């Protein structure tokens, strides 16, 4: 079994959802930006792709939730995460795995409970009216020329 910080192996997302290593597709390319001679030769930029709707072990509810929440990010049913912030390919691989897990975790999260509407209390209504009256009095005092 690979270590928890390893850049290969299965990717745990939640307690019940795990992305198998076979479902992950890696692509490497040269990173842009500063880095001296190494940036021209090392393929340190990482693209991690996965088809989230085809992951095993997802319920129909989870699949529809992923499809709805990741609709704008899916291209032909594939979610791609790019990482190029580090100079080492291994660290970019780890960053891409962490980012993919975070995106899937957010997409799988249950919706927040609906807000319960409440009425303002009697005291808050009275304080609001009193503040309005005080403000009106202040403006009224400014108008008078003695």
N, C-alpha and C positions, 0 to 999 in steps of 0.2 A: 504494500500500500504506500503511495507517495506521501511525502510530508505535507502538512497543511499549507505551507507557503510555496509548494512546488508548482511550477507552471504547466505541469502535465497531469493527466489523470482526470477522474470525475470531478465535476464542479458542484458542490452543495449549494443550493439556493435557499431552501427553507428546510424545515425538519423532514418534510415528506417529499420534496421535489429535489431531484439530483439530475444534473445534465451529464449524461455519459460522455466519456472522452471521445468516443467514436462519432458523436453528434457535433463536436466542435471542429470547425474548419479554420486553419491558420494560413495567413499570407504575410509575407515579409517583404519590405521594400526599404529603400534608402530614406532616411529621415531628412526633413528640411531644417534650415536654420543653422546656427553656429555649431562648431564642433571640430574645426580644424581638418586635418587630413583624414581622420577617421570617418567623418560624415560622408566622404566620397566613396568609401569602400565597404563600410559595414551596413548590413541590412538590419537596422535596429528598429525601424517602424514596424508595428504589428497591427494586423487586422484580424479580429476574431469574429467568425460568423457562425450563426446557429439558426436553425428553423424552429422557433419556439412552439409553433402549433403542432409540430410532429414529435415533440418530446414524449417519451413513454411515461406513464404514471400520472398524467394530468386528467382531471375530471372534465366533463363537458362545460361546467361552470367556469373552471379555470381557463380553459381554452377560449371561451367566448370573452372572458375578461381580458386576457392577453391580446386577442384580436382587436378588441375595442380600444384598449389603452395604448397599444403600440402601432395603431393603424398608420400613423404618419411616418413611422420609422422603419416599417417593413417594406422591403423591395422584393417582390416576387415571393413573399412569405419568409424572407431571410432577414434577420437582424444582424447588423454589422457594427462592431465597436472597434475604433481605432485608438491606438496609444503610441505616442512618440515623445512623451515628455522626459524620458530618461535616455541616457546614452547607451545603456546596455540592453540588449534584446531581452534577456531574461527578466529584467525589472519591468520592461514594457509588457511582456507576456503576463506577468503577475498583475500589473495594473489593469490590463484589458480583462483578465478573468474577474478581478474584483468589481470592475465597472459593469460587466455583463451580469454578474450575480445581483448587483444593486438594482439594475434596470429591471431584471426579471422579478426580483423581490417586490419592487414598487408596483409592477404590473399585476402581480398576484395578490396584493394586499386587498382585504375586503373593503368595500366602500365605507366611508365614515357614516355613523348614524345620523339620521336627519335631525336638523335643529328643531328643538321644541320651541314654539312661539310662546312668548310670555308677555304679560301686560305690565306696563310701568306701575309701580306701587303708588299709593295715594300720597305718601310723603314725597316721593320724587316729583310727582306732578305739582304739588304745592311749592316745593323748592324752585322748580322751573318757573312757575308763574311769579313767585316772589322776586326772583332774579330779574325777570323781564320788567317788573314794575320798578325795581330799583334802577335799572338801566334807563327806563323812560324818564324817571324823576331826574336823573343826572343830566340827560339831554334837555329836559325842560328848563332846568336851572341855567344852562348855558345860553338859552335863547333870550332871557330877560335882560333888558338894558336898564340899569338903575341910575 
